[in-house]
Amino acid sequence: MLCFLTSSPLYACLLHALQAPTLGLRTPFRGGTLQDQAKVAVGIARGGLQRRGLQEESFLERLEVIADTGLSQVRQCSGSF
């Protein structure tokens, strides 16, 4: 029974979820990383804001930096000390 559980996709998903607090955006997810998914999500958000036509895209700049570098604001700031 244990071998069946450890080879299931659900087990792999749960294992990755447990790694997310440690690995952050480097966490493996669906053949890529959470960073890949973050880039896609920010791109979708940017497209939606552009279609609204209210020049709100600037609100995504911090998220784009985080998605591109994979570093949170805390990690970016701690590198400068």
PLY file of the C-alpha trace (Angstrom):
ply
format ascii 1.0
element vertex 81
property float x
property float y
property float z
element edge 80
property int vertex1
property int vertex2
end_header
0.00 0.00 0.00
2.80 2.45 0.83
4.44 1.93 -2.59
1.15 2.77 -4.29
0.79 6.00 -2.30
4.33 7.19 -2.91
3.98 6.75 -6.67
0.67 8.58 -6.99
0.40 12.10 -8.47
-1.40 13.27 -5.33
1.55 12.24 -3.19
3.92 14.15 -5.49
1.69 17.22 -5.29
1.58 17.07 -1.50
5.35 16.60 -1.34
5.89 19.72 -3.47
3.42 21.68 -1.33
5.47 20.82 1.74
8.62 22.07 0.00
7.11 25.43 -1.01
7.87 27.26 2.26
11.53 26.28 1.94
12.07 26.49 -1.82
9.75 29.40 -2.55
9.33 30.04 -6.28
11.90 27.31 -7.03
9.39 24.67 -5.90
8.81 22.10 -8.67
5.30 22.27 -10.11
3.80 20.51 -13.15
7.03 20.04 -15.06
8.39 23.48 -14.19
8.56 25.64 -11.11
6.23 27.95 -9.23
8.32 30.78 -10.69
7.24 29.73 -14.19
3.62 29.82 -13.05
4.10 33.21 -11.40
5.42 34.65 -14.68
2.38 33.31 -16.52
-0.01 34.70 -13.89
1.60 38.16 -13.97
1.43 38.12 -17.78
-2.28 37.30 -17.68
-2.86 40.07 -15.13
-0.91 42.57 -17.25
-2.99 41.70 -20.31
-6.21 42.16 -18.36
-5.14 45.53 -17.01
-4.06 46.69 -20.45
-7.46 45.76 -21.88
-9.15 47.85 -19.19
-7.24 50.84 -20.56
-6.84 52.62 -17.23
-3.00 52.58 -17.16
-2.93 50.35 -14.07
-0.08 48.14 -15.27
2.41 49.91 -12.99
0.85 48.14 -10.02
2.35 44.88 -11.30
5.97 46.08 -11.44
6.96 44.68 -8.03
5.31 41.35 -8.83
7.11 41.19 -12.18
10.48 41.71 -10.47
9.69 38.94 -7.98
8.52 36.60 -10.75
11.55 37.35 -12.94
14.21 37.08 -10.22
12.53 34.51 -8.00
13.44 36.63 -4.98
10.93 38.14 -2.59
11.31 41.76 -1.53
12.81 40.60 1.76
15.42 38.51 -0.04
16.21 41.38 -2.42
16.70 43.79 0.49
18.74 41.37 2.59
21.20 41.01 -0.28
22.08 44.70 0.00
23.27 44.45 3.64
0 1
1 2
2 3
3 4
4 5
5 6
6 7
7 8
8 9
9 10
10 11
11 12
12 13
13 14
14 15
15 16
16 17
17 18
18 19
19 20
20 21
21 22
22 23
23 24
24 25
25 26
26 27
27 28
28 29
29 30
30 31
31 32
32 33
33 34
34 35
35 36
36 37
37 38
38 39
39 40
40 41
41 42
42 43
43 44
44 45
45 46
46 47
47 48
48 49
49 50
50 51
51 52
52 53
53 54
54 55
55 56
56 57
57 58
58 59
59 60
60 61
61 62
62 63
63 64
64 65
65 66
66 67
67 68
68 69
69 70
70 71
71 72
72 73
73 74
74 75
75 76
76 77
77 78
78 79
79 80
